[in-house]
Amino acid sequence: MSAARSNTHAQAVDAAIELFTRKGYEQTTVEDIADAAQISRATFFRRFRSKEDVVFADHELLLDAVVVLLGETRPAARGVTPEELANVDPYVEVCRAARLVFDHHVGQRETSVARHRLLQDVPALRDRELVTTHRYERAFTSYLRDSLPADTRNSTASVAFAASVVAVHNAILRRWLRDPDQDLRPELEEAFADLRRAARNPVGPTAEPATASPSPARGSGDGVARTGDAPARRVVVTVLDADADPDEVARAVRDALRA
């Protein structure tokens, strides 16, 4: 990822973020950015379509890197033997791709922190951030649907796991952005492990095993009804205040998945 971030690209992104922070987003022109990055206006527009694009330019590279990383273990990947694919855990690969994004932000500390502050001040940029988040979710979901066993890939499991990984990643990343001196990588790893355990065993570790013979439907505390050996499903509803911050959302999701 870092190698893909060329000098010209890095100069433009870093210069734009610094100018937006110092002068204000609306007050900064493309010419200001080009001058600060020591590139021509034409070069700027060859790489970026607008001021907004330059703010999220790193995400475009990150998305490409995520797609490439996941593509290495897709079933249709060239040069990968069936034996190697048999040892691939799609849930682990999605978490590995999400860690790539997290590590990039940590590695570009000053720019990442400044961008985060900028997003708090410019509503239009927050809207663009939501679109970018959805693109990560789609990349993860697409990979899972290609890579999970046939009885799982087309269910809501792919969508739910992809959304959970992105939500937990973003919540922990925002905590780091507010205090970049802390090391939250272990907590991120623990949260991802929790999500993987929940995805592999959606009825929870204490659920009764299904029996081969039919039995009366039985309601459970989480709203699950089981009949015979039909696959169990769980719907989790979490109620939060409208002004709940991302940390509270992440904790609620994790607690619900552990329940």
Accessible surface in RSA format (square Angstrom, percent):
REM  Atomic radii and reference values for relative SASA: ProtOr
REM  Chains: A
REM  Algorithm: Lee & Richards
REM  Probe-radius: 1.40
REM  Slices: 20
REM RES _ NUM      All-atoms   Total-Side   Main-Chain    Non-polar    All polar
REM                ABS   REL    ABS   REL    ABS   REL    ABS   REL    ABS   REL
RES MET A   1    51.01  26.4   8.16   5.4  42.85 102.0   9.57   8.1  41.43  54.9
RES SER A   2    81.72  69.1  69.52  92.8  12.20  28.1  40.83  87.0  40.89  57.3
RES ALA A   3   104.18  95.8  65.97 101.8  38.21  86.9  79.26 111.6  24.92  66.0
RES ALA A   4    60.96  56.1  35.70  55.1  25.27  57.5  47.81  67.3  13.16  34.9
RES ARG A   5    24.26  10.2  11.61   5.9  12.65  30.1   3.61   4.9  20.65  12.5
RES SER A   6    44.11  37.3  36.84  49.2   7.27  16.8  43.20  92.0   0.91   1.3
RES ASN A   7   119.87  82.7 113.43 109.6   6.43  15.5  20.06  48.3  99.81  96.5
RES THR A   8    37.18  26.4  36.29  36.8   0.90   2.1   3.06   4.1  34.12  51.6
RES HIS A   9    15.48   8.5  15.48  10.8   0.00   0.0   5.55   5.7   9.94  11.6
RES ALA A  10    18.70  17.2  18.70  28.9   0.00   0.0  18.70  26.3   0.00   0.0
RES GLN A  11    85.30  47.7  78.53  57.4   6.77  16.1  31.79  67.7  53.52  40.6
RES ALA A  12     0.00   0.0   0.00   0.0   0.00   0.0   0.00   0.0   0.00   0.0
RES VAL A  13     0.00   0.0   0.00   0.0   0.00   0.0   0.00   0.0   0.00   0.0
RES ASP A  14    56.92  39.9  51.86  51.6   5.05  11.9  24.95  58.7  31.97  31.9
RES ALA A  15    14.68  13.5   6.06   9.4   8.62  19.6  14.07  19.8   0.61   1.6
RES ALA A  16     0.00   0.0   0.00   0.0   0.00   0.0   0.00   0.0   0.00   0.0
RES ILE A  17     3.50   2.0   3.50   2.6   0.00   0.0   3.50   2.5   0.00   0.0
RES GLU A  18    84.55  48.5  79.51  60.2   5.04  12.0  57.14 110.5  27.41  22.4
RES LEU A  19     9.87   5.5   9.87   7.1   0.00   0.0   9.87   6.9   0.00   0.0
RES PHE A  20     3.27   1.6   0.00   0.0   3.27   8.5   0.00   0.0   3.27   9.4
RES THR A  21    82.33  58.6  53.96  54.7  28.37  67.6  58.22  78.2  24.12  36.5
RES ARG A  22   154.51  64.9 119.91  61.1  34.60  82.4  66.89  91.4  87.62  53.1
RES LYS A  23    85.54  41.7  62.81  38.5  22.72  54.1  45.03  40.5  40.51  43.2
RES GLY A  24    21.84  26.9   0.00   N/A  21.84  26.9  21.08  57.9   0.76   1.7
RES TYR A  25    26.60  12.4  21.16  12.0   5.45  14.2  12.67   9.5  13.93  17.2
RES GLU A  26   130.71  75.0 108.89  82.4  21.81  51.9  50.30  97.3  80.41  65.7
RES GLN A  27   116.44  65.1  98.17  71.7  18.27  43.5  51.13 108.8  65.32  49.5
RES THR A  28     0.89   0.6   0.00   0.0   0.89   2.1   0.00   0.0   0.89   1.3
RES THR A  29    63.52  45.2  59.57  60.4   3.95   9.4  60.68  81.5   2.83   4.3
RES VAL A  30    19.81  13.0  17.63  16.0   2.17   5.2  17.63  15.3   2.17   5.9
RES GLU A  31    78.71  45.2  77.62  58.7   1.09   2.6  51.44  99.5  27.27  22.3
RES ASP A  32    38.52  27.0  33.34  33.2   5.18  12.2   5.69  13.4  32.83  32.7
RES ILE A  33     0.00   0.0   0.00   0.0   0.00   0.0   0.00   0.0   0.00   0.0
RES ALA A  34     2.77   2.5   2.77   4.3   0.00   0.0   2.77   3.9   0.00   0.0
RES ASP A  35   110.22  77.2  92.02  91.6  18.21  43.1  31.76  74.8  78.46  78.3
RES ALA A  36    55.67  51.2  20.37  31.4  35.30  80.3  32.58  45.9  23.09  61.2
RES ALA A  37     3.38   3.1   0.00   0.0   3.38   7.7   2.47   3.5   0.91   2.4
RES GLN A  38   161.73  90.4 126.64  92.6  35.09  83.5  42.01  89.4 119.72  90.8
RES ILE A  39    27.28  15.5   9.98   7.4  17.30  41.7  19.41  14.0   7.88  21.4
RES SER A  40    61.13  51.7  45.98  61.4  15.15  34.9  50.62 107.8  10.51  14.7
RES ARG A  41   126.82  53.2 120.87  61.6   5.95  14.2  40.54  55.4  86.28  52.3
RES ALA A  42    61.12  56.2  48.36  74.6  12.76  29.0  56.93  80.2   4.19  11.1
RES THR A  43    26.05  18.5  26.05  26.4   0.00   0.0  13.97  18.8  12.07  18.3
RES PHE A  44     0.00   0.0   0.00   0.0   0.00   0.0   0.00   0.0   0.00   0.0
RES PHE A  45    80.29  40.2  61.65  38.2  18.64  48.5  61.81  37.5  18.48  52.9
RES ARG A  46   181.69  76.3 141.82  72.3  39.87  94.9  75.12 102.7 106.57  64.6
RES ARG A  47   116.78  49.0  83.62  42.6  33.17  79.0  22.54  30.8  94.25  57.1
RES PHE A  48     9.53   4.8   5.75   3.6   3.77   9.8   9.14   5.5   0.39   1.1
RES ARG A  49   190.68  80.1 171.24  87.3  19.44  46.3  79.11 108.1 111.58  67.6
RES SER A  50    43.37  36.6  40.46  54.0   2.90   6.7  36.95  78.7   6.41   9.0
RES LYS A  51    39.54  19.3  37.39  22.9   2.15   5.1  28.95  26.1  10.59  11.3
RES GLU A  52    48.73  28.0  48.17  36.4   0.56   1.3   8.02  15.5  40.71  33.2
RES ASP A  53    16.96  11.9  15.19  15.1   1.77   4.2   7.26  17.1   9.70   9.7
RES VAL A  54     0.03   0.0   0.00   0.0   0.03   0.1   0.00   0.0   0.03   0.1
RES VAL A  55     0.00   0.0   0.00   0.0   0.00   0.0   0.00   0.0   0.00   0.0
RES PHE A  56     0.89   0.4   0.83   0.5   0.07   0.2   0.89   0.5   0.00   0.0
RES ALA A  57     6.67   6.1   3.55   5.5   3.11   7.1   5.55   7.8   1.12   3.0
RES ASP A  58     0.68   0.5   0.68   0.7   0.00   0.0   0.44   1.0   0.24   0.2
RES HIS A  59    22.52  12.3  22.52  15.7   0.00   0.0  13.55  14.0   8.97  10.4
RES GLU A  60    61.03  35.0  60.42  45.7   0.61   1.5  36.76  71.1  24.27  19.8
RES LEU A  61    40.80  22.7  37.95  27.2   2.85   7.2  38.12  26.8   2.68   7.2
RES LEU A  62     0.11   0.1   0.11   0.1   0.00   0.0   0.11   0.1   0.00   0.0
RES LEU A  63    10.54   5.9  10.46   7.5   0.08   0.2  10.54   7.4   0.00   0.0
RES ASP A  64    90.57  63.4  88.03  87.6   2.54   6.0  26.59  62.6  63.98  63.8
RES ALA A  65    25.08  23.1  15.44  23.8   9.64  21.9  22.42  31.6   2.65   7.0
RES VAL A  66     0.00   0.0   0.00   0.0   0.00   0.0   0.00   0.0   0.00   0.0
RES VAL A  67    81.26  53.5  77.96  70.6   3.31   8.0  79.65  69.2   1.62   4.4
RES VAL A  68    98.09  64.5  90.38  81.8   7.71  18.6  96.34  83.7   1.75   4.7
RES LEU A  69    28.91  16.1  27.71  19.8   1.20   3.0  28.77  20.2   0.14   0.4
RES LEU A  70     2.21   1.2   2.21   1.6   0.00   0.0   2.21   1.6   0.00   0.0
RES GLY A  71    24.18  29.8   0.00   N/A  24.18  29.8  17.56  48.2   6.62  14.8
RES GLU A  72    95.48  54.8  84.78  64.1  10.70  25.5  40.34  78.0  55.14  45.0
RES THR A  73    19.40  13.8  17.80  18.0   1.60   3.8  17.80  23.9   1.60   2.4
RES ARG A  74    53.90  22.6  53.90  27.5   0.00   0.0  26.03  35.6  27.88  16.9
RES PRO A  75    68.41  49.9  51.20  46.7  17.21  62.6  51.40  42.4  17.01 105.7
RES ALA A  76    93.32  85.8  64.18  99.1  29.14  66.3  75.74 106.7  17.58  46.6
RES ALA A  77    21.49  19.8   4.31   6.6  17.19  39.1  13.59  19.1   7.90  20.9
RES ARG A  78   236.07  99.1 205.73 104.9  30.34  72.2  82.31 112.5 153.76  93.2
RES GLY A  79    81.83 100.9   0.00   N/A  81.83 100.9  44.80 123.0  37.03  82.9
RES VAL A  80    39.95  26.3  23.49  21.3  16.45  39.6  23.97  20.8  15.97  43.3
RES THR A  81    60.24  42.8  58.43  59.2   1.81   4.3  57.47  77.2   2.77   4.2
RES PRO A  82   103.62  75.5  95.18  86.8   8.44  30.7  97.93  80.9   5.68  35.3
RES GLU A  83   123.65  71.0 118.07  89.3   5.59  13.3  70.40 136.2  53.25  43.5
RES GLU A  84    92.83  53.3  87.89  66.5   4.94  11.8  38.71  74.9  54.13  44.2
RES LEU A  85    46.11  25.7  35.61  25.5  10.50  26.4  35.78  25.1  10.33  27.8
RES ALA A  86    85.70  78.8  45.44  70.1  40.27  91.6  58.37  82.2  27.34  72.4
RES ASN A  87   131.23  90.5  97.19  93.9  34.04  82.0  31.22  75.1 100.01  96.7
RES VAL A  88    35.64  23.5  18.17  16.5  17.47  42.1  21.25  18.5  14.39  39.0
RES ASP A  89    41.77  29.3  36.34  36.2   5.43  12.8  25.09  59.1  16.68  16.6
RES PRO A  90    16.27  11.9  16.27  14.8   0.00   0.0  16.27  13.4   0.00   0.0
RES TYR A  91    15.26   7.1  15.26   8.7   0.00   0.0  12.10   9.1   3.16   3.9
RES VAL A  92    51.74  34.0  51.74  46.8   0.00   0.0  51.74  45.0   0.00   0.0
RES GLU A  93    19.38  11.1  19.32  14.6   0.07   0.2   0.00   0.0  19.38  15.8
RES VAL A  94     0.00   0.0   0.00   0.0   0.00   0.0   0.00   0.0   0.00   0.0
RES CYS A  95     0.01   0.0   0.01   0.0   0.00   0.0   0.01   0.0   0.00   0.0
RES ARG A  96    88.11  37.0  86.22  44.0   1.89   4.5  37.24  50.9  50.87  30.8
RES ALA A  97     0.00   0.0   0.00   0.0   0.00   0.0   0.00   0.0   0.00   0.0
RES ALA A  98     3.02   2.8   2.06   3.2   0.96   2.2   3.02   4.3   0.00   0.0
RES ARG A  99    38.90  16.3  38.90  19.8   0.00   0.0   4.32   5.9  34.59  21.0
RES LEU A 100    50.83  28.3  45.75  32.7   5.08  12.8  49.75  34.9   1.08   2.9
RES VAL A 101     6.56   4.3   6.56   5.9   0.00   0.0   6.56   5.7   0.00   0.0
RES PHE A 102     4.17   2.1   4.17   2.6   0.00   0.0   4.17   2.5   0.00   0.0
RES ASP A 103    60.19  42.2  52.02  51.8   8.16  19.3  26.37  62.1  33.82  33.7
RES HIS A 104    13.89   7.6   3.80   2.6  10.09  25.8  10.53  10.8   3.36   3.9
RES HIS A 105     9.70   5.3   9.70   6.7   0.00   0.0   7.23   7.5   2.46   2.9
RES VAL A 106    59.60  39.2  52.12  47.2   7.48  18.0  52.12  45.3   7.48  20.3
RES GLY A 107    62.17  76.7   0.00   N/A  62.17  76.7  33.22  91.2  28.95  64.8
RES GLN A 108    43.83  24.5  38.98  28.5   4.85  11.6   6.28  13.4  37.55  28.5
RES ARG A 109   104.24  43.8 101.06  51.5   3.18   7.6  34.66  47.4  69.59  42.2
RES GLU A 110   151.38  86.9 140.56 106.3  10.82  25.8  58.62 113.4  92.76  75.7
RES THR A 111    16.68  11.9  12.79  13.0   3.89   9.3   3.33   4.5  13.35  20.2
RES SER A 112     3.16   2.7   0.43   0.6   2.74   6.3   0.77   1.6   2.39   3.3
RES VAL A 113    12.09   8.0  12.09  10.9   0.00   0.0  12.09  10.5   0.00   0.0
RES ALA A 114    19.60  18.0  18.92  29.2   0.68   1.5  19.22  27.1   0.38   1.0
RES ARG A 115     8.80   3.7   8.80   4.5   0.00   0.0   6.55   9.0   2.25   1.4
RES HIS A 116    22.88  12.5  20.89  14.5   1.99   5.1  12.11  12.5  10.77  12.5
RES ARG A 117   150.71  63.3 148.32  75.6   2.39   5.7  47.28  64.6 103.44  62.7
RES LEU A 118     9.75   5.4   6.22   4.5   3.53   8.9   9.28   6.5   0.47   1.3
RES LEU A 119     7.64   4.3   7.64   5.5   0.00   0.0   7.64   5.4   0.00   0.0
RES GLN A 120    93.65  52.4  75.51  55.2  18.15  43.2  34.57  73.6  59.08  44.8
RES ASP A 121   113.13  79.2  84.96  84.6  28.17  66.6  27.35  64.4  85.78  85.5
RES VAL A 122    17.95  11.8  17.23  15.6   0.72   1.7  17.95  15.6   0.00   0.0
RES PRO A 123    82.94  60.4  81.98  74.7   0.96   3.5  82.34  68.0   0.60   3.7
RES ALA A 124    54.32  49.9  45.40  70.1   8.91  20.3  49.31  69.4   5.01  13.3
RES LEU A 125     0.05   0.0   0.05   0.0   0.00   0.0   0.05   0.0   0.00   0.0
RES ARG A 126    92.54  38.9  91.29  46.5   1.25   3.0  34.04  46.5  58.50  35.5
RES ASP A 127    89.61  62.8  87.20  86.8   2.41   5.7  28.19  66.4  61.42  61.3
RES ARG A 128    38.52  16.2  34.92  17.8   3.60   8.6  17.09  23.4  21.43  13.0
RES GLU A 129    43.34  24.9  43.28  32.7   0.06   0.1   8.01  15.5  35.33  28.8
RES LEU A 130   122.11  68.0 116.07  83.0   6.04  15.2 116.46  81.8   5.64  15.2
RES VAL A 131    87.37  57.5  83.92  76.0   3.46   8.3  87.30  75.9   0.07   0.2
RES THR A 132     3.66   2.6   3.66   3.7   0.00   0.0   1.74   2.3   1.92   2.9
RES THR A 133    26.75  19.0  25.60  26.0   1.15   2.7  18.44  24.8   8.31  12.6
RES HIS A 134    99.30  54.3  98.12  68.2   1.18   3.0  70.79  73.0  28.51  33.2
RES ARG A 135    77.50  32.5  73.99  37.7   3.50   8.3  13.61  18.6  63.89  38.7
RES TYR A 136    15.75   7.4  15.75   9.0   0.00   0.0  15.75  11.8   0.00   0.0
RES GLU A 137    45.45  26.1  45.34  34.3   0.12   0.3   4.50   8.7  40.96  33.4
RES ARG A 138   138.04  58.0 131.84  67.2   6.20  14.8  51.55  70.4  86.49  52.4
RES ALA A 139    16.49  15.2   6.41   9.9  10.08  22.9  15.51  21.8   0.99   2.6
RES PHE A 140     3.14   1.6   3.14   1.9   0.00   0.0   3.14   1.9   0.00   0.0
RES THR A 141    16.78  11.9  16.78  17.0   0.00   0.0  12.04  16.2   4.74   7.2
RES SER A 142    53.22  45.0  45.56  60.8   7.66  17.7  29.23  62.2  23.99  33.6
RES TYR A 143     0.00   0.0   0.00   0.0   0.00   0.0   0.00   0.0   0.00   0.0
RES LEU A 144     0.00   0.0   0.00   0.0   0.00   0.0   0.00   0.0   0.00   0.0
RES ARG A 145    97.19  40.8  93.49  47.7   3.71   8.8  24.30  33.2  72.89  44.2
RES ASP A 146    65.86  46.1  58.85  58.6   7.01  16.6  11.41  26.9  54.45  54.3
RES SER A 147    22.32  18.9   3.05   4.1  19.27  44.4   3.35   7.1  18.97  26.6
RES LEU A 148     4.42   2.5   4.18   3.0   0.24   0.6   4.22   3.0   0.20   0.5
RES PRO A 149    83.21  60.6  72.64  66.2  10.57  38.4  82.90  68.4   0.31   1.9
RES ALA A 150    78.06  71.8  60.27  93.0  17.79  40.5  60.45  85.1  17.61  46.6
RES ASP A 151   124.09  86.9  89.27  88.9  34.82  82.3  52.64 123.9  71.46  71.3
RES THR A 152    34.09  24.2  32.65  33.1   1.44   3.4  16.33  21.9  17.76  26.8
RES ARG A 153    76.81  32.3  76.81  39.2   0.00   0.0   9.84  13.5  66.97  40.6
RES ASN A 154   120.52  83.1  94.34  91.2  26.18  63.0  32.12  77.3  88.39  85.4
RES SER A 155    27.90  23.6  14.44  19.3  13.46  31.0  25.14  53.5   2.76   3.9
RES THR A 156   110.04  78.3 108.02 109.5   2.01   4.8  79.28 106.5  30.76  46.5
RES ALA A 157    29.21  26.9  20.39  31.5   8.81  20.0  27.10  38.2   2.11   5.6
RES SER A 158     0.00   0.0   0.00   0.0   0.00   0.0   0.00   0.0   0.00   0.0
RES VAL A 159    69.50  45.7  68.80  62.3   0.69   1.7  68.80  59.8   0.69   1.9
RES ALA A 160    56.04  51.5  47.39  73.1   8.65  19.7  55.37  78.0   0.67   1.8
RES PHE A 161     8.72   4.4   4.38   2.7   4.34  11.3   8.36   5.1   0.37   1.0
RES ALA A 162     0.20   0.2   0.20   0.3   0.00   0.0   0.20   0.3   0.00   0.0
RES ALA A 163    34.97  32.2  32.67  50.4   2.30   5.2  32.93  46.4   2.04   5.4
RES SER A 164    21.68  18.3  18.45  24.6   3.23   7.4   4.65   9.9  17.03  23.9
RES VAL A 165     0.00   0.0   0.00   0.0   0.00   0.0   0.00   0.0   0.00   0.0
RES VAL A 166     8.79   5.8   7.05   6.4   1.74   4.2   8.79   7.6   0.00   0.0
RES ALA A 167    40.25  37.0  29.00  44.7  11.26  25.6  36.20  51.0   4.05  10.7
RES VAL A 168     0.32   0.2   0.32   0.3   0.00   0.0   0.32   0.3   0.00   0.0
RES HIS A 169    10.24   5.6  10.24   7.1   0.00   0.0   6.18   6.4   4.06   4.7
RES ASN A 170    25.97  17.9  25.54  24.7   0.43   1.0   5.50  13.2  20.47  19.8
RES ALA A 171     3.36   3.1   3.23   5.0   0.13   0.3   3.23   4.5   0.13   0.3
RES ILE A 172     5.56   3.2   5.56   4.1   0.00   0.0   5.56   4.0   0.00   0.0
RES LEU A 173    14.89   8.3  14.89  10.7   0.00   0.0  14.89  10.5   0.00   0.0
RES ARG A 174    57.91  24.3  57.91  29.5   0.00   0.0  12.70  17.4  45.20  27.4
RES ARG A 175    60.19  25.3  58.31  29.7   1.88   4.5   9.35  12.8  50.84  30.8
RES TRP A 176     7.47   3.0   7.47   3.6   0.00   0.0   3.20   1.7   4.27   6.9
RES LEU A 177    17.10   9.5  13.03   9.3   4.07  10.2  13.03   9.1   4.07  11.0
RES ARG A 178   128.95  54.1  93.58  47.7  35.37  84.2  63.51  86.8  65.43  39.7
RES ASP A 179    68.41  47.9  66.68  66.4   1.73   4.1  21.16  49.8  47.26  47.1
RES PRO A 180    28.06  20.4  21.82  19.9   6.24  22.7  21.82  18.0   6.24  38.8
RES ASP A 181   116.47  81.6  82.98  82.6  33.50  79.2  31.29  73.6  85.19  85.0
RES GLN A 182    55.44  31.0  42.06  30.7  13.39  31.9  26.51  56.4  28.93  21.9
RES ASP A 183   110.59  77.5  82.99  82.6  27.61  65.3  42.33  99.6  68.26  68.1
RES LEU A 184    11.33   6.3   9.48   6.8   1.84   4.6   9.63   6.8   1.70   4.6
RES ARG A 185    84.01  35.3  83.71  42.7   0.30   0.7  31.89  43.6  52.11  31.6
RES PRO A 186    84.07  61.3  73.27  66.8  10.80  39.3  79.21  65.4   4.86  30.2
RES GLU A 187    51.83  29.8  47.99  36.3   3.84   9.2  21.14  40.9  30.70  25.1
RES LEU A 188     0.00   0.0   0.00   0.0   0.00   0.0   0.00   0.0   0.00   0.0
RES GLU A 189    53.90  30.9  51.53  39.0   2.37   5.6  35.76  69.2  18.14  14.8
RES GLU A 190    89.47  51.4  82.65  62.5   6.82  16.2  30.91  59.8  58.56  47.8
RES ALA A 191     0.00   0.0   0.00   0.0   0.00   0.0   0.00   0.0   0.00   0.0
RES PHE A 192     0.00   0.0   0.00   0.0   0.00   0.0   0.00   0.0   0.00   0.0
RES ALA A 193    22.13  20.3  20.99  32.4   1.14   2.6  21.63  30.5   0.50   1.3
RES ASP A 194    12.15   8.5   7.39   7.4   4.77  11.3   3.37   7.9   8.78   8.8
RES LEU A 195     3.50   2.0   1.70   1.2   1.80   4.5   1.85   1.3   1.66   4.5
RES ARG A 196    39.28  16.5  39.28  20.0   0.00   0.0   0.38   0.5  38.90  23.6
RES ARG A 197   138.69  58.2 132.94  67.8   5.74  13.7  70.64  96.5  68.05  41.2
RES ALA A 198    16.08  14.8   6.29   9.7   9.79  22.3  13.22  18.6   2.86   7.6
RES ALA A 199    29.36  27.0   6.17   9.5  23.19  52.7  17.52  24.7  11.83  31.4
RES ARG A 200   122.91  51.6  88.72  45.2  34.19  81.4  57.52  78.6  65.39  39.6
RES ASN A 201    61.14  42.2  57.21  55.3   3.94   9.5  22.01  53.0  39.13  37.8
RES PRO A 202    63.42  46.2  61.38  56.0   2.04   7.4  62.89  51.9   0.53   3.3
RES VAL A 203    45.16  29.7  30.33  27.5  14.83  35.7  31.88  27.7  13.28  36.0
RES GLY A 204    11.07  13.7   0.00   N/A  11.07  13.7   8.73  24.0   2.34   5.2
RES PRO A 205   119.68  87.2  86.94  79.3  32.74 119.0  90.14  74.4  29.54 183.6
RES THR A 206   131.30  93.4 101.97 103.4  29.33  69.9  78.21 105.0  53.10  80.3
RES ALA A 207    32.23  29.6   5.83   9.0  26.40  60.1  14.58  20.5  17.64  46.7
RES GLU A 208   103.95  59.7  92.48  70.0  11.48  27.3  40.23  77.8  63.72  52.0
RES PRO A 209   118.64  86.5  99.28  90.5  19.36  70.4 110.71  91.4   7.93  49.3
RES ALA A 210    69.37  63.8  31.92  49.3  37.46  85.2  38.51  54.2  30.86  81.8
RES THR A 211    74.53  53.0  68.02  69.0   6.51  15.5  68.08  91.4   6.45   9.8
RES ALA A 212   101.44  93.3  69.90 107.9  31.54  71.7  73.31 103.2  28.13  74.5
RES SER A 213    70.30  59.4  65.74  87.7   4.56  10.5  42.88  91.3  27.42  38.4
RES PRO A 214   120.79  88.0  99.33  90.5  21.47  78.0 100.08  82.6  20.71 128.7
RES SER A 215    44.06  37.2  35.86  47.9   8.21  18.9  26.85  57.2  17.22  24.1
RES PRO A 216   118.59  86.4 102.69  93.6  15.90  57.8 114.81  94.8   3.78  23.5
RES ALA A 217    70.19  64.5  41.18  63.5  29.02  66.0  41.42  58.3  28.77  76.2
RES ARG A 218   127.66  53.6 123.68  63.0   3.98   9.5  52.90  72.3  74.76  45.3
RES GLY A 219    66.97  82.6   0.00   N/A  66.97  82.6  33.10  90.8  33.87  75.9
RES SER A 220    39.55  33.4  17.68  23.6  21.88  50.4  27.23  58.0  12.33  17.3
RES GLY A 221    94.30 116.3   0.00   N/A  94.30 116.3  47.38 130.0  46.92 105.1
RES ASP A 222    63.35  44.4  43.92  43.7  19.44  46.0  37.97  89.4  25.38  25.3
RES GLY A 223    72.44  89.3   0.00   N/A  72.44  89.3  38.93 106.8  33.50  75.0
RES VAL A 224     8.39   5.5   5.32   4.8   3.07   7.4   8.09   7.0   0.31   0.8
RES ALA A 225    76.76  70.6  49.07  75.7  27.69  63.0  49.07  69.1  27.69  73.4
RES ARG A 226    54.69  23.0  50.91  26.0   3.79   9.0  23.11  31.6  31.58  19.1
RES THR A 227    75.35  53.6  70.13  71.1   5.22  12.4  54.66  73.4  20.69  31.3
RES GLY A 228    13.54  16.7   0.00   N/A  13.54  16.7   5.43  14.9   8.11  18.2
RES ASP A 229    95.86  67.1  77.90  77.5  17.95  42.5  13.80  32.5  82.06  81.8
RES ALA A 230    51.99  47.8  40.06  61.8  11.94  27.2  46.29  65.2   5.70  15.1
RES PRO A 231   107.01  78.0  83.67  76.3  23.35  84.9  95.00  78.4  12.01  74.6
RES ALA A 232    22.62  20.8   8.47  13.1  14.15  32.2  10.11  14.2  12.51  33.1
RES ARG A 233   146.15  61.4 137.87  70.3   8.28  19.7  66.13  90.4  80.02  48.5
RES ARG A 234    42.87  18.0  13.69   7.0  29.17  69.5   3.01   4.1  39.86  24.2
RES VAL A 235   115.59  76.1 102.89  93.1  12.69  30.6 105.83  92.0   9.75  26.5
RES VAL A 236    63.51  41.8  31.95  28.9  31.56  76.0  35.09  30.5  28.42  77.1
RES VAL A 237   121.92  80.2  91.22  82.6  30.69  74.0  94.08  81.7  27.84  75.5
RES THR A 238    59.44  42.3  29.77  30.2  29.67  70.7  26.83  36.0  32.61  49.3
RES VAL A 239   135.00  88.8 107.30  97.1  27.70  66.7 110.05  95.6  24.94  67.7
RES LEU A 240    73.05  40.7  44.44  31.8  28.61  71.9  48.67  34.2  24.38  65.6
RES ASP A 241   111.59  78.2  97.69  97.2  13.90  32.9  18.92  44.5  92.66  92.4
RES ALA A 242   119.26 109.7  69.51 107.3  49.74 113.2  81.77 115.2  37.49  99.3
RES ASP A 243   126.33  88.5  97.23  96.8  29.09  68.8  49.02 115.4  77.31  77.1
RES ALA A 244    26.67  24.5   4.61   7.1  22.06  50.2   6.99   9.8  19.69  52.2
RES ASP A 245    62.19  43.6  57.88  57.6   4.31  10.2  27.46  64.6  34.74  34.6
RES PRO A 246    42.92  31.3  37.38  34.1   5.54  20.1  41.92  34.6   0.99   6.2
RES ASP A 247    18.20  12.7  16.20  16.1   2.00   4.7   3.77   8.9  14.43  14.4
RES GLU A 248    73.20  42.0  70.08  53.0   3.12   7.4  15.70  30.4  57.50  46.9
RES VAL A 249    54.64  36.0  54.64  49.5   0.00   0.0  54.64  47.5   0.00   0.0
RES ALA A 250     8.60   7.9   7.31  11.3   1.28   2.9   8.34  11.7   0.26   0.7
RES ARG A 251   129.76  54.5 128.62  65.6   1.14   2.7  62.40  85.3  67.36  40.8
RES ALA A 252    17.12  15.7   8.37  12.9   8.75  19.9  15.17  21.4   1.94   5.2
RES VAL A 253    38.80  25.5  36.91  33.4   1.89   4.6  38.69  33.6   0.11   0.3
RES ARG A 254    29.91  12.6  29.37  15.0   0.54   1.3   6.06   8.3  23.84  14.4
RES ASP A 255    88.65  62.1  81.12  80.7   7.54  17.8  30.23  71.1  58.42  58.3
RES ALA A 256    17.84  16.4   9.52  14.7   8.32  18.9  16.81  23.7   1.03   2.7
RES LEU A 257    46.52  25.9  37.89  27.1   8.62  21.7  38.06  26.7   8.46  22.8
RES ARG A 258   121.32  50.9  93.77  47.8  27.56  65.6  52.15  71.3  69.17  41.9
RES ALA A 259    91.46  84.1  46.92  72.4  44.54 101.3  86.15 121.3   5.30  14.0
END  Absolute sums over single chains surface
CHAIN  1 A    14197.5      11417.0       2780.5       7910.7       6286.7
END  Absolute sums over all chains
TOTAL         14197.5      11417.0       2780.5       7910.7       6286.7
